[in-house]
Amino acid sequence: MPSASLVQQGLHALVLGACGAFIFYWLDLPLPWILGSMTACAIFSLSGARLAMPGLWRSSSLAMLGVLLGGGFTAETLHAVPNWWLTIVLMLVLSVIYLLFSNSVLKRWSGMSNLTRMFSAVPGGLAILSALSELYDADTRRIALNHSARLVSLLVLVPLVLSFAGEQHLSSSSRPVNAAHDFSWSHLIDYSLLLISAASGPFLVRYIRFPLGILLFPFLFSALFHITGWVNLQLPFVVAALAQVVLGASVGIRFVGYSWRDILLDGWLSIVIGVMLAILAALAAWLFSAWLALDFATLLLVFMPGGAAEMGVMAIALDIDPAMVATHHILRVFAVVGGVSVVVSWFLPQKKSQ
């Protein structure tokens, strides 16, 4: 159970996040639930507020997000999965390009050690990389700051790119994407299965250790229930909005303990890298959408080097093929875990003695 002080800090983060979300909603800004909460919590964190997010709260929001992403699957989607092999390959190739580009920029300008720079340059996977970096002679604090600053820039740039491209009506991102259902007793069965899907994450992750398993298992169960037709609806919109507020606040509070000076001295470089990676992703999405006759907005979210949870939230909020976006980013997490594990075991210094 989280301590009373942690709960209090979590409530403060949620209140600030909700206020930021409603301000964004009132101003008719895009993606208010995640961007508004992230912005408010980031500003207060950098200003010295002591905010936190209890692990159970974030885990629950990730589990609900997995359920929502799995709800994007249908029998037709399942038949389309084999056709995604080319975009999966392109995404993995782009991830390598992102890594090499980020590493070269950090090598030239950051003054980081080789190990810290490698962990900072890997696209996505902050939780995995932070855990690994604590076992080796890397600067975990700089790694976290670089990943957080880059992620924030990507989350802000995605709606700007979509707005510039004219591909998406961003004002709709604040409203429910699913039509309301008249109540019937059959919905109790549907919601029960969705809650079972959500509960599978915290339960199975105890026995099957995998980063992001808290999202993966609900995603798989929800997808299975929707594909088979056992479930024909989604979780209520208020649940989706709350999950976005929690995740947005979780990103914002990553800046607790940092100052505006830290951002000016170190975070700015990751923001620049985030902008450059977003441009590369947009160019790749534009090029391959014409070649493969696929939707630009979908490919943009697929190619963006953000976290699986954050890109999944954007796919849900913008109603941009959540099943395809989530599948690609979850596979990228597998690739990141495998690739980093190989590098760590083959090339990096041995684990420090405890």
N, C-alpha and C positions, 0 to 999 in steps of 0.2 A: 504494500500500500504506500502511495506517495505520502511524504511528510506534510504537515499542515502548512509549512512555509512554502513548499513546492506547489501545493494546491493553490495557495494564495497568489503566488507568482504566475501560475497558469491561468487563474481567473483574471488577473490583470491583463495578461497577454490576450486572452479571448475578448475581453471587453474592449481593449484598444483595437484589436483586429476587427471586431464587429463594427466599431465606430468608423474605422477606416473604410470598411466595406460599404457601409450605408452612405458615407460621404461620396465615394466613387459612384454608387448607384444613383444618388441624388444629382450628381453632376453628369450623369449619363456617360461615364467613362467605361471603356471596355473591360471585361473580366473583373467586375468589381469585387467579387467575393474573395478571389485569391490575391489580386494585385492590390486592392484596397487594404486588406488585412496585412499583407506583406509590407507595404509602404509604411503604414502606421507603426507597426512593431519595429521595423528597421530604424525609423527616425528616433523613436523613444529609446531603443537599445543603444544607438550611437550617442544619444544624449545622456546616457548614464543610468537609465532605468534598469532595475534588476528584474528581468522577465525570464520565464522558463516555461517549458511545456512538459507536463508529466508524460512519461513514456506510454502509459496506458491510453492516454487521450490520443496521442499521435498514432499509436498502433491501431486503435479503433477506427480512426479516420482513414488510415491506409486500407484496412479491411473493407470498409464501406466503399472506398474508391475501387478496390478490386471487384466488388460485386457490381458496381455501376459499369465498369469497363467490360466485364464479362457479359453484361446485358446487351452489348453491341453485337453479340454473335447471334446469327440465325443459321438455319440450314443452308441458305444461299451463301452466307459468309463462309461457312465451312468448306463449301465446294470451291470457293475462291482462294482459300489458303495456299494450295499448291502453286498458284500463279504468282505468289508473292516472293518466290525464291530470288528473282532478279533484284527487286527492291531491297531485299534483305542483304544480298551481296553488295549492292551499291552502298547501303547504310554502313556496313562493316568496313568497306574500303574508305568511305568518307571519314569514319571514326579514326582510322589510321592516319589519314591526312590531317585531321584536326589535331591529333596527338603530336605529329611531327612539326606542324606549324606552331602550335602553342609552345612546344619545347624550344624551338629555335628563337621565338620571341623572348621567352623567359631567360634563355641562355644569354641573349644579347643585352637585356635591360634589367633583369631582376637581381643579379648577384647571388642567386640561390646556389646551394650545393647541388651536385648532380642528382642525388637521391630525392631531395625536396622538390627539385624541378620536375623530375619524372612523375612523382605523385601528383603534383599540381597540374601537370599537362594532360593527364588522362581525362578524357571526356566522360563526365558522370561518375557515379559510384562513390560519392563522398563518404558514406558510412563505411564502406569496405576499405577505402584508402586511408581514412583516419585511423581505423583499427590497425591496419598494417603499419602505418607510419609510426605508431606508438611503440612498435616492437623493434624498430630500426632507428638508425641515427638520422632521422629526418625531423624537420621543424613542423610539427603538427599544427601549430597555431597559424603559420603562414599558409600551409596547405588548405586549412579550413577557410581562411579569409579569401584565398584565391578562388576556390571553388564557389564559395557563397557569392562573391562579387560577380563572377562570371554568370552564375545561374540567374541572379537578379537582372543582369543586363539582357539575358536571353528571354526571360519572362516578359520584360517590358517591350522588347523589340518584336516579338512574334505578332502581337496585335497591330503594331505599326506597319510591319511588312504586309500583313493581310489587308489592312486598310488602304495602303498605297497601291497594292495590286488590284484592289476592288473585288477581291474574291469572296469576301465574307461580310455580312451585315453584323458588325460587332455589337450593336446595341441590343441584339437578341441574346447576347451572352449572359445577361442578367435575369433572363426569364426562363421558365421551365421549358425543356425541350420535348417533354413527353405530354401527350394529351391526358387530361384528367379522366379517371375511370369512375363510373358509377359504382357505388359499393355493392358487393355481393359476397356471400360467404366463401365463395371459391377464392377470393383474394386473400383470405386468411391462410389458405394453403400456400399460395404464391409467396406471401410475405414470410411465412414460416421457413420455406425453402431458402429464401434469400438470407434470412437471419442465420440459418444453418451454414450457408456459404460463408458468411462473414465470420462466424465463430470458428470455422475450420482453420483460419489463419493463425490466431493465437494458440489453438490446440495443436495443430500439426507442426508448427515451427519449433515446438519443444522437442520433437523427435526427429524432424528432418531439418537439419541446420542448413539454411540457405539465405544469403542476404536478400532482402525484399520478399522473403517467403510469406511474410504477413500480408502482402498484397497478392502474391502469385497464387496461393491456394484458394482464396475467395474468388479470384479471377477465373481459375479453372473450373471450380464448382458452379459458379454462376453461368459461365459459358455453356457448360454441359446441360444445366437445367433449361436454359433458353433454347439451345439447339434442339433438344429433344421435345420441346413444346410443353414441358411440365410447368414452366413459368412464362407468362406472357405480358409481364409488366415490369417496371423498374421501381426502385425505392423512391419515396416521395421526394419532390424537389427540395424541400427544406433540409433533408438529409444530405443531398448533394451540395447544397450551399454551405451547410455547416462543415462538411468535410473539407471544402475548399478554404473556408475561413481558418480552420485548424492548420491545414498544410501551409497556407500563406503566412500565418503567424509563426509557424515553425521555421520557415525560411527567414523571416524578419528577425527573429530572436537569435539567429546565428551570429549576429553582430554584437551581442552582449559581451562586454569586456573589451571591445575595440572602441576607438575614438575616431572622430572625423579626421584627425591627423594620420591615423593608420590607413584610412582609405586614400588620403592624398599621397602618402608615401609608397604604398604597396598595392592597395586595391585598385587603383586607377589602371594599372597595367592589365589586370584581369578583365576589367570592364572593356578596355580597348580590344583585348583578345575576344571577348564575348561578342562585341560588335562585328569584328572581322569574321568570326565563325558563323554568325547569323547571316552575314552577306554571302559567305561561301555556300551555306545551306540553301539560301534563297536562290542563288544562281543555279545550283544543282537541281533544285526542285523545278525551277523554270525550264531548264534544259530537258530534263528527263520527263517532265509532264507532257511536253510536246512530243517527245520521242515515243513514250509508252502510252500516250493518250490517257493519262491519269490526272486526277484532280490536283492542282497546284497546292492548295491548302493542306491536303492530306500528306503530300510528299514533304512539304515544309516541316510539318510536325514530326514526320518520320525521320527526316534528316537532321533535325536540330539536336545538338549534343547536350541536351538537358537531361535531368533525371527522369526516370520512368514515371514516378508518381506525378511530378510537376507537368510533364508533357501529357500524361493521361488526364489530368485535371483540365488542361486547356482543350483537349479533344472533347471531353464531356461538355464543358462550358460552351464551346463553339459548335457542338454537334458535328464534329469532323471525324467520321469513321473511327470511333473509339477502339473497336476491335483491332483494326489494322495498326493503328498507332501504338496501342498497348503491346501487341504481339511483337512488333519490331523492337521496341525499347526493352522489353523483358529479355529478348534474345540478345540484345546488346549488353545487358547486365551479365548474362552468362559468359559472353565473350570477354568482357572486362575482367570478370572474376578469374576466368581461365588464363587470360593473357598476363595479368598482373601476378598471378600465382607462379607461372612459369618464370617470369623475369625475377621475381623475388627468390625463388629456389635456385636458379642457375647463376645469376649475375650479381646479386646484391650482397652486401656484407652479412655475416652471420648474425643471428639474433643476439642482442646484448645480454650479458649475464645479469641476472636479477639479484 
